[in-house]
Each structure stands twice: as structure tokens, then as C-alpha cells.
Amino acid sequence: MIHAKPDILIVGAGPAGLTAAVELKRRGFSPRIIEQDKGPHTESRALAINPRTMDILEPSGATERLVKAGFKARAMNIHGPNGLLFRLETRNIPHPTRNYLLVLPQAETEKHLIDTLGGKTKVDWSTELTALELKDGKPTITLKHKGRREKISPDIVIGADGARSIVRKALGIGFSGAAYEHDWGLADIHLDGLARGEMHVFDLSPVLIMFIPIRGDLFRVVCDANKALDYIPAHIKVKRIVWQSQFRISHRQVETYQKGPVFLAGDAAHIHSPLGGRGMNLGIEDAAWLAWLIERGETGSYTGLRHPVAKQVLEQVDQATRFISSDGWAATFFRRNLLPYIVRPDFIQRRAFRSLTGLGTPAPPWL
Ligand SMILES: Cc1cc2nc3c(=O)[nH]c(=O)nc-3n(C[C@H](O)[C@H](O)[C@H](O)COP(=O)(O)OP(=O)(O)OC[C@H]3O[C@@H](n4cnc5c(N)ncnc54)[C@H](O)[C@@H]3O)c2cc1C
């Protein structure tokens, strides 16, 4: 049995690891958090913070910082080749106060989580976990810091070390699933020709292209074809390209989130398409639930509580990704001619937002 204040090592200072640190600290623990990178990240992967995440990060004070730094997106416009098909209004998000999606680049979200930690809990940068062994239920870890090696034996290890998780591999836990067939394109661009502060999706079958506002005239472009900029609708004027890239997406999930006192959270446990912006939010949820279970001494139920949630999200996101990016006749006809009528009533929008914003998953019992 683990004593009252165990030694806890968190591997990875992404959103999941930082949330684990913030939530454990708030509950009276003093976790150590290590990160292989030299310092805070600068790239902005996830942009959307959903109401469930804001609820979870409220008690630590992180939400107040995030809301101050980000902006509130109030609508999602779905366009066809001949104009607007329909509009989802975030006033239909079924939350008593947070009827918006908060937009903030992931690097800034991480910075505010680090600031929330404050005090004595600092990220150990340039510190890499190179090996993990589990013997008689006790983990032995090797760390590498500026060429020096350190061996430690914490009571609890949280592997929040991303999709290529070395913790997951060391535990021999499989990551089953598959990659989608084609590459996706990504770019951050300054542009004219789109309503600012709102999200826009263009269904230009066979290509789908999304514009997520970052700030002012700066938008993130995500496209289900690798050269995103080739598909920008003609009425949108590209003023400046900040950066562009391509990526291949997969949907995968572990069969168990834990082995002995070693746990997985975030992308180390599940990955899926960026459609719907659930990835970072789901990892933050995992980490917060795990901190709550550690405090209660009930970590045995972690997999049972979190696996079904991510499984459901993966299934929904996979279906949506296939449906939205399908260029088959029936799917295209349905999206352009029937969907605009189906999603018009507020009660349908409320149902759509419930799952899109994380509010359809079990509510955290501690809030
Ligand atoms: C282009 C793109 C757009 C996205 N958009 C969204 C979105 O809009 N909304 C959303 O919710 N999600 C989005 N996501 C997904 C989101 O970025 C991830 O789900 C999120 O970053 C996962 O957080 P994490 O903390 O689990 O892992 P990561 O952010 O990957 O963090 C893991 C950390 O662990 C560190 N690490 C790894 N191995 C070791 C080791 N051995 N020792 C020490 N440190 C280690 C890594 O350096 C890294 O910092 C997007 C992803 C991409 C690629």
C-alpha cells in the first residue's frame, strides 16, 4: 500500500503532464515533473480549450489565466462551394456559464499551467527518462540530464510523454489502431476575407479545409489534403504565411492505462484526428481524474474510468472524420443538402455541442 504522500514522477511537460502537476500540487502533493526539451514549447498545436477543461482547471486558478489570455469563439460556419450551408452558435453549448470555445495556442496554455504551478514545483527541463523497469511492483527509472545519469525509484510514475511514449513502450502496453490513408496540411496564415473570431469549415469535396481564428487576421488552416494552401477559396486573400507543414494522423488507444503504480495520460494513451479539437482536452481530463484518484488512494479504477471515455471519443471522431472527408456521392449530398436543415434547431445544436465540447463525458465528481 502507498503511504499518504508518495513520491510522484511526472514524465512530460505537455498539457497532460502539467495538469497532473497542477492538480496534484493543489491536493497537497509535491510531484517532480521532468521534460526532455530545453524549455517551454513554442509551437501552437491545439488551439481550442473546451468548457469541461475550463471547469477542471478552475480550482487551481489556471482557467482565470487562460480566459484572460485567450479569446472566445462564438460560432462555427460551415460553407459549401456556393456559400454558407449552416452556422453552429456556441450560445447552444449546454453549460451554465461557458457558452464559448476558448481559443489559445497550446504553447501559451502550457505557459499558463507552468505559471499556475509556481512556487517550489518547477519543471526539470532537459531531463529525459531513458529507461523504466518494473520489478516486484516498484518502478526503477533512469534519467539523463546534460550527459549525467540518475537512477530513481518513485512510488508513482505518470507517463504523460506523448504519442511515442517511452513509458508505454517500457511497460509493454500495445497501442492498437491505424493511420488514415493520406497526409493532412497545416498552415498559420494572415488573411482577409473571413469573419474574424469565428471558425470556418469549407466542404469543397473532395477536400475539406478548416480555418480556426488565432488572433486578429491570423488563422490556423487545417486541410485533409497535404498542400493546404492550394485549396484556399478564391475570395480569401492570403496576406502572409507564418509557417506550413504536413502531418499524418492515426487513431490509436492503449488497452490499459496502468501497470502497477505506473499510469498513462494524454496522447501516451490515445490519439485521434484533430477534427473536433478533443485531444489536448481529453489528456487534461485524464490527468485531473488521475490526481483525484491518487488523493483518494483509488488508482485501481483509473483504467475503468478513463478508457471508455477516450474509446467513445475515438469512435465519434473517427466516424466524423470519415463522414466529413468522404467525397462519395451520398455523403456529399447529405452534408450539403440535408445536414443544414437537420442542425438548424437549437436542441440539435445543443446535442452536437454536448459531445463536441466534452460535456457528454462523465462529469468530474470533485467539482
Ligand atoms: C496539428 C495539431 C493540431 C491539434 N489541434 C488540437 C486542438 O485544436 N485541440 C486539441 O484538444 N488537441 C489538438 N491537438 C492534439 C494535442 O496537441 C495533443 O493531444 C496534446 O499535445 C497532447 O498532450 P500531452 O501532454 O498528452 O502530450 P504532448 O503534448 O505530446 O507532451 C508530451 C511531452 O513529453 C515529453 N517527453 C516525451 N518523451 C519524454 C521522455 N522520455 N522524457 C521526458 N520527457 C519526454 C515531450 O517532449 C513532450 O513535451 C492537435 C495536434 C496537432 C499535431
The ligand as an SDF file (V2000), in Angstrom:
LIG
                    3D

 53 58  0  0  0  0  0  0  0  0999 V2000
   -1.5300   19.9500  -35.7200 C   0  0  0  0  0  0  0  0  0  0  0  0
   -2.2260   19.5840  -34.4780 C   0  0  0  0  0  0  0  0  0  0  0  0
   -3.3590   20.2740  -34.1050 C   0  0  0  0  0  0  0  0  0  0  0  0
   -4.0050   19.9330  -32.9330 C   0  0  0  0  0  0  0  0  0  0  0  0
   -5.1270   20.6340  -32.5790 N   0  0  0  0  0  0  0  0  0  0  0  0
   -5.7630   20.3220  -31.4250 C   0  0  0  0  0  0  0  0  0  0  0  0
   -6.8980   21.0830  -30.9590 C   0  0  0  0  0  0  0  0  0  0  0  0
   -7.3390   22.0560  -31.5730 O   0  0  0  0  0  0  0  0  0  0  0  0
   -7.4650   20.7260  -29.7820 N   0  0  0  0  0  0  0  0  0  0  0  0
   -6.9890   19.6740  -29.0400 C   0  0  0  0  0  0  0  0  0  0  0  0
   -7.5630   19.4020  -27.9660 O   0  0  0  0  0  0  0  0  0  0  0  0
   -5.9210   18.9460  -29.4470 N   0  0  0  0  0  0  0  0  0  0  0  0
   -5.2980   19.2430  -30.6130 C   0  0  0  0  0  0  0  0  0  0  0  0
   -4.1870   18.5440  -30.9930 N   0  0  0  0  0  0  0  0  0  0  0  0
   -3.6960   17.4490  -30.1590 C   0  0  0  0  0  0  0  0  0  0  0  0
   -2.8550   17.9810  -28.9980 C   0  0  0  0  0  0  0  0  0  0  0  0
   -1.7880   18.7860  -29.4660 O   0  0  0  0  0  0  0  0  0  0  0  0
   -2.3350   16.8040  -28.2010 C   0  0  0  0  0  0  0  0  0  0  0  0
   -3.4200   15.9550  -27.9150 O   0  0  0  0  0  0  0  0  0  0  0  0
   -1.6770   17.2590  -26.8950 C   0  0  0  0  0  0  0  0  0  0  0  0
   -0.4950   17.9640  -27.1220 O   0  0  0  0  0  0  0  0  0  0  0  0
   -1.3450   16.0450  -26.0320 C   0  0  0  0  0  0  0  0  0  0  0  0
   -0.8000   16.4810  -24.8270 O   0  0  0  0  0  0  0  0  0  0  0  0
    0.1190   15.5100  -23.9800 P   0  0  0  0  0  0  0  0  0  0  0  0
    0.5560   16.3030  -22.7940 O   0  0  0  0  0  0  0  0  0  0  0  0
   -0.5580   14.2200  -23.7790 O   0  0  0  0  0  0  0  0  0  0  0  0
    1.3590   15.1830  -24.9230 O   0  0  0  0  0  0  0  0  0  0  0  0
    2.4320   16.1390  -25.5810 P   0  0  0  0  0  0  0  0  0  0  0  0
    1.8800   17.4870  -25.7850 O   0  0  0  0  0  0  0  0  0  0  0  0
    2.9690   15.4070  -26.7530 O   0  0  0  0  0  0  0  0  0  0  0  0
    3.5550   16.2560  -24.4610 O   0  0  0  0  0  0  0  0  0  0  0  0
    4.4160   15.1800  -24.1570 C   0  0  0  0  0  0  0  0  0  0  0  0
    5.7050   15.7660  -23.6100 C   0  0  0  0  0  0  0  0  0  0  0  0
    6.5190   14.7020  -23.1180 O   0  0  0  0  0  0  0  0  0  0  0  0
    7.8660   14.9670  -23.4690 C   0  0  0  0  0  0  0  0  0  0  0  0
    8.5950   13.6990  -23.4760 N   0  0  0  0  0  0  0  0  0  0  0  0
    8.4500   12.6850  -24.3550 C   0  0  0  0  0  0  0  0  0  0  0  0
    9.2720   11.6700  -24.0280 N   0  0  0  0  0  0  0  0  0  0  0  0
    9.9610   12.0450  -22.9320 C   0  0  0  0  0  0  0  0  0  0  0  0
   10.9540   11.4100  -22.1220 C   0  0  0  0  0  0  0  0  0  0  0  0
   11.4200   10.1780  -22.4070 N   0  0  0  0  0  0  0  0  0  0  0  0
   11.4610   12.0880  -21.0560 N   0  0  0  0  0  0  0  0  0  0  0  0
   10.9930   13.3480  -20.7670 C   0  0  0  0  0  0  0  0  0  0  0  0
   10.0510   13.9950  -21.4960 N   0  0  0  0  0  0  0  0  0  0  0  0
    9.5310   13.3430  -22.5600 C   0  0  0  0  0  0  0  0  0  0  0  0
    7.7570   15.6180  -24.8510 C   0  0  0  0  0  0  0  0  0  0  0  0
    8.9240   16.3620  -25.1610 O   0  0  0  0  0  0  0  0  0  0  0  0
    6.5130   16.4870  -24.6810 C   0  0  0  0  0  0  0  0  0  0  0  0
    6.8210   17.7620  -24.2300 O   0  0  0  0  0  0  0  0  0  0  0  0
   -3.5190   18.8620  -32.1540 C   0  0  0  0  0  0  0  0  0  0  0  0
   -2.3700   18.1710  -32.5300 C   0  0  0  0  0  0  0  0  0  0  0  0
   -1.7180   18.5260  -33.6790 C   0  0  0  0  0  0  0  0  0  0  0  0
   -0.4780   17.7720  -34.0930 C   0  0  0  0  0  0  0  0  0  0  0  0
  1  2  1  0
  2  3  1  0
  2 52  2  0
  3  4  2  0
  4  5  1  0
  4 50  1  0
  5  6  2  0
  6  7  1  0
  6 13  1  0
  7  8  2  0
  7  9  1  0
  9 10  1  0
 10 11  2  0
 10 12  1  0
 12 13  2  0
 13 14  1  0
 14 15  1  0
 14 50  1  0
 15 16  1  0
 16 17  1  0
 16 18  1  0
 18 19  1  0
 18 20  1  0
 20 21  1  0
 20 22  1  0
 22 23  1  0
 23 24  1  0
 24 25  2  0
 24 26  1  0
 24 27  1  0
 27 28  1  0
 28 29  2  0
 28 30  1  0
 28 31  1  0
 31 32  1  0
 32 33  1  0
 33 34  1  0
 33 48  1  0
 34 35  1  0
 35 36  1  0
 35 46  1  0
 36 37  1  0
 36 45  1  0
 37 38  2  0
 38 39  1  0
 39 40  1  0
 39 45  2  0
 40 41  1  0
 40 42  2  0
 42 43  1  0
 43 44  2  0
 44 45  1  0
 46 47  1  0
 46 48  1  0
 48 49  1  0
 50 51  2  0
 51 52  1  0
 52 53  1  0
M  END
$$$$
